Structure formats: C-alpha cells, structure tokens
Amino acid sequence: MKPPALVLVRLFLLILTALLLWGCSAESKRARTLERAAEFYKSGDRERARIEYLNVLQSDPDNLAANERLALIWLDRGSPTRAAGYLTKLKGVAPGIFELRLKLAQIVLSLGNATEARNEANLILARSATFEEALVLLTECIRSPGDFKEAEQVLQRMTDKNSVHHLIASANMMILRGDGPAAKALLQRAVARDPKSVDARLAYATWLTVQGNPTEAAVEFKQAAELAPVNSMARLKYGLSLAQTGGIEPAIAYLTAMTQQAPDYLPALRTLAQLAISTKKFDEAQKRVQDIFAQEPLDLEGRLLRARLRLAQGQTKEAIEELERFGHDFPGSGVEKHQLGLAYLQANDQPSAIKALEVAVGRNPDNLEAALLLAQLNLRNGAPQPAASAMAEMVSRRPNLMQAYPVLIDATRALGRIEQAAAVIGQSIKMSPKNAQLYLLFGAVMGQMQKPAEARLSFEQVLELAPYDPSAVAELVALDLKENKPADALKRAQALAIQAPNSALAHFLEARVHARQQAWNKAETAALKALELDGRQPGVYGLLAESYAARKSDPAIRSRIESLLSKRPDDELAAIAGGQFFAETNDPAKARDVYTKLLAAKPNASAILNNLASLYDEKLNQSDLALDVARKARQLEPGSPVIADTLGWILYRRKEYPEAATLLIESAKGMPNHPEVHYHLGMVQKALGKNDEAVAAFRAAANHAAEFSGKEDAKRQLALLEQGRR
C-alpha cells in the first residue's frame, strides 16, 4: 500500500529541514572553529591555531583564512616546503595576495625553477607596480642575457628609482655586470635610505661576505638581526656570521638562545645540528636532530640531516637506505639526490653517484655544488666532454659563478681544446666587463695557450679594476721571471708587501724572486715571514726546501731544518719539506724518522704516508713495507691521483703490471698536466706490450715543458718505440 501524498510531502519537509539545520550547524561549527583559531593565532599559540585551522580545512579545503594562516605558521616556523602547499592553494583561490605569491615564488626559486619564479615576479609587478620586493626576486632569477635585458627594462620603467628594493635590485644587476664598486654604492644607498630595512642590511652584509670581508659583514648582519624578529633568517644569518668571525662556540651560544626564545623555529635547530656534524660532535648532533623531530615529526630537512649525520659517522649503508626511503616517500622531488650522490661516493660506487647527481642537477640546475661534483667525476672518469658542456652552459647562464671556470678550463684542456674555455670566458667578460676575476681567469688561460703578451694584458687589466690584487701580482711576477726580468718581479712583490704588509703571498713572492737570483738567505728570510703570517701559504715549504737544498753543504742548514720541525711538530707540510731535504741529501733514515714521528701524532696523514711509501720504495729498498704504506694511503684517500701514482709506480717496480696500469691510468686522468705521471704510465704500458698507449704517454711526458727526473728516459723510450714502428 502506497503512503498518502500528504505523508510524503511531510516526510520531504522533515528531511529538508534536517538538512538545512545540519548545514547551518556545520557552518556555525566552522565559524566557531575559525574564531578559536584566530584567538590562538593572535595570542601567539601557533600550534593550537594550526590544529584548529586544519580542522576547518577538513570540511572546507578552500577556506581562505585557514590556508593563509597555515601558510604563515609554517613560514614562521621556517618550513617553506610545508608552507608551499597552502601557498599554492591560495594562488588559485586568492590570486591577489601578492605578498604570499612572492613567498611561493621564492620557494620555487630555491628549488631550482628560475623560469617559473621569474614569470611569477613579472606577473606580480605587472599587476602591482608598487610591490617592489618582486624586483629583487626578478634580478635573482636572471640566467641569460635575455633575462638580464628584460629585468633592466622593468627596472627602468619603475618610477621610484630610489626605493630600497629598487636599489637592491639595481645592485644585483651591477653584481652580474661585475661592477663591484657600483654594487657597493647602491647597497650603501639602500641602507642610508632606510637604516631600519632588514632587507637592505642583509643584502649589503651578503655582498661584504662574498667580497671576503666577514668582519664588516658581521656588523651589518648584527644590525639586521636586531631589527628582525627572533624567528627570522636575519637572526640565523647573524649566527652563521659569528662562526666566521668569532668561532663556532659563540655561534652555537647565539643560536641556542634563539631556540630558547623560539623553540619551534626549525632553521635554528637545523643549523645547530649542522654545526655539530661539521665539528664531529655526533652525540650533540643526534640530540639536535631529535629536537627537530620533537617540533615537527615530518620535517623533510630533518630527515636529510639525519642521513647526513649517519654519513659523517661512517654509517654509509644506513645513510643510503635513509635517502632512498626519502626518495620513495617523495617521488619526483629529487631534493635528496645530491646527498645520495655523496653517500654513493663514500661507498665507492661512482656509477650510482653519477646517476644521482645527474638527477639532482636536472631537477635543480642552480645546484652549483652538485653540478661541480658531477663535472669533476666525469672529468676524473675520462669523460671531459660532458664536464666541459655542463660548465660552459652554467657560466653562460650565470657568468659570475667563478667556481665553475676552473673545471671548465680543466675539461677543455683534457679535450685538447683550451681555446674553447678562452672563448667562453671572453663572452662572460662581455657580459660582466668589470669583473676582475674573469680577466684573471682569461690571463691564466692565455698563459696555458702560450700567449704571454695576451696574458700580461689581461693581468694588467685586473690591476686596473682591483689595484694590488694579489693573484694578478703573482701572475705578473711569474711572467717577469719567465721573461728573465727579476728586477721587475721584485719591484712588484715589494710594492704588494708595502701595500699589504700582512700578506703571506707578498712575502712568498719576494722569496720566490730572491730564490731565482740565488740570494738564498734573503729567500729564506722572506719565506719564513710568509710562514709566520700564514702556515698554509701554498708553495712556501717547497721554496724553503729549495733554499736549504741549495746550501746543503752548509753545516748550519741541517740545524735550521730541525729547528723548523721542532717549532711545527704537527705540521704536515713542514714534515714533508724536512723529509724531502733529508731524502735528497742522502739521509733517508732521517727522512723516515721525520715522517714516522708525525705519523705517531697523525696516523691518517695521507700525504705523509704517500711520501713515506716512496721513500721506502726508492731510497730504503723496502718494497713490501712501501706497498703496505701506500695501500693505507690509498684507503684513506681513494680519489687522490697523487697516491694512485705512488702506489701504481710501486706495483710497476714489483712487476705487478695490470693493477699498476689501472692506477696509473686513473692518475693520468686526474693529473693530465703532470709529465712524470705520463712517464710512469708509459713504462707500465710498454711492459704490458701496449705500445701505442705507451707511445702516447711517453710523448706527453717528453714534450712537456717541465723538467723531471725521468724526462730523458721518456725521450729515449719514445724514440725506441717509434723506431720499432718503422
């Protein structure tokens, strides 16, 4: 029996009323939740606010207030990756909130997508010309001459060219042009325009840091920090600047105080963990990582830090597993691939390391560290072409990435096409005509191409842009000596010493000129002065050893060396200089004692082990002991081409040719410009009956301009093999 129509109508009305009441109740409940969340947010209880806003999103995923506040909460806590999801949602539902769109664009840029970030900056500026923070972002996204021109046009269209952010953006443009003085002037104007601008002071402090002036930079970082809230990058950067100027402990104290005032600010916790890892305080690092997860159990950067800690502790397998799990949990992001590449390298798995680094660079082309490492691995593995192409592409996009040029030069030289590096650097100079470092590199390449006149002009251009630049002076001194102009060389070195009396390089250059003139006492005095100023000045110990060897008949020299060793008992370079002197003056037992004494304090000093292995093999006729010591050095530093050469040559002398060949091929790839390595390789290839390979190696050794002990034999072996071909 069907119910009467009236009953059906009443039932429908009841259901409709219930639905309306439920809807009103849900809406009312959501409103009350939003009110509670807003109260918590206003009172500073961000965690309870976060929970309430998440409750709102369960029933209303597009809620504007909830998405905006959640984005701000995660930004305040220093987790941009968590904020990015909410910012992306806001971009769709409220495209006019330009401040948050800018935050999203900055995150996108940090992940390596300069194109998307640049497009967003342009869109913001087109819709809100007064929102000038986007100008700075636009200049940070420049990756090509076209991008530079576009940014230049945007800056010119702006009416207020004296605003803080316009001045910062203009300074960025000058940096790209290589005009350091103009960039400095603009940044100083920005600070003067608004002394309370955190952005202006941070930009100026960063510029000072890049220019190698950490003390002045720390002053600006401190002032920026005092103007900024506790949970800010300004405070974090000041803490890091303390590590550069005052040491690790003051930095840790400052950052610890930050975490006490803002316990949920994740970047401070992460930085403390990183500092603990870098100083090998692994228990402290573990505690800091736990603090991170106590605040945010899902922190992505915390997971990467935990893997880095395991890697530093030598737990390579566990680190790789952690990073592979990360990749499985977040497929497609690729943010873990750089660290995974480092882990594979530590596990001596170069093929996997290269694959991981290729993904890291593909996902984030701005990851300079990963790109450089990948290029170096390709170069080391006999693949200079991809290394050269990658570095040329990188500097064409960002001409001021100076770290890329040495790898580019090495790669093109390995290809036998060093002129390509010259062309790339020349093009970069056109884009940055006031970058002194580019002229310095160009001069070095001209020198390698045996064009001393062009090299000299380029180094002199450096001094026009940066008077008394020590590297340019050093190159010009070298050219003067090569052209037999020691008086000119000495004048340059002494002028640099007057201008920079605390420059170890200046005194080393004086010592080098005196050595050329065989004024050995003066050379020793200048070299010791350089050593006093900087115990790590490259070349100073070798020059001291040369000055001592030149006066080896003088009975006083031996006591001077022993005095040097006693004053620097833990100095590996001093031990090398002393050991080489005694080895060359027919006292190998004394050389052995020098090396073994240092190894007692530093058993893992690989360079000392390497020299001791050579001494055992060539001077003391203890081949078995030489092999054991060389293998230990190789284990400690498996990527060293110097150690590979030493071990390979020991194996050759023991007639263990196949393993010797593998090592010497690796060494020759790693040191393509070292003739003695090619001589060693030629000898082992000849022993294996590979005459074509032997001829190529002997030719590289015999035709090299440098002198070495086996050069005449290399010429003789080459002549014999070529005669046998006829």
Secondary structure, 3 states (H helix, E strand, C coil): CCCCHHHHHHHHHHHHHHHHHHHHHHHHHHHHHHHHHHHHHHHCCHHHHHHHHHHHHHHCCCCHHHHHHHHHHHHHCCCHHHHHHHHHHHHHHCCCCHHHHHHHHHHHHHCCCHHHHHHHHHHHHHHCCCCCHHHHHHHHCCCCHHHHHHHHHHHHHCCCCCCHHHHHHHHHHHHHHCCHHHHHHHHHHHHHHCCCCHHHHHHHHHHHHHCCCHHHHHHHHHHHHHHCCCCCHHHHHHHHHHHHHCCHHHHHHHHHHHHHHCCCCHHHHHHHHHHHHHCCCHHHHHHHHHHHHHHCCCCHHHHHHHHHHHHHCCCHHHHHHHHHHHHHHCCCCCCCHHHHHHHHHHCCCHHHHHHHHHHHHHHCCCCHHHHHHHHHHHHHCCCHHHHHHHHHHHHHHCCCCCCHHHHHHHHHHHCCCHHHHHHHHHHHHHHCCCCHHHHHHHHHHHHHCCCHHHHHHHHHHHHHHCCCCHHHHHHHHHHHHHCCCHHHHHHHHHHHHHHCCCCHHHHHHHHHHHHHCCCHHHHHHHHHHHHHHCCCCCCHHHHHHHHHHHCCCCHHHHHHHHHHHHHCCCCHHHHHHHHHHHHHCCCHHHHHHHHHHHHHHCCCCHHHHHHHHHHHHHCCCCHHHHHHHHHHHHHHCCCCHHHHHHHHHHHHHCCCHHHHHHHHHHHHHHCCCCHHHHHHHHHHHHHCCCHHHHHHHHHHHHCCCCCCCCHHHHHHHHHHHHHHHC
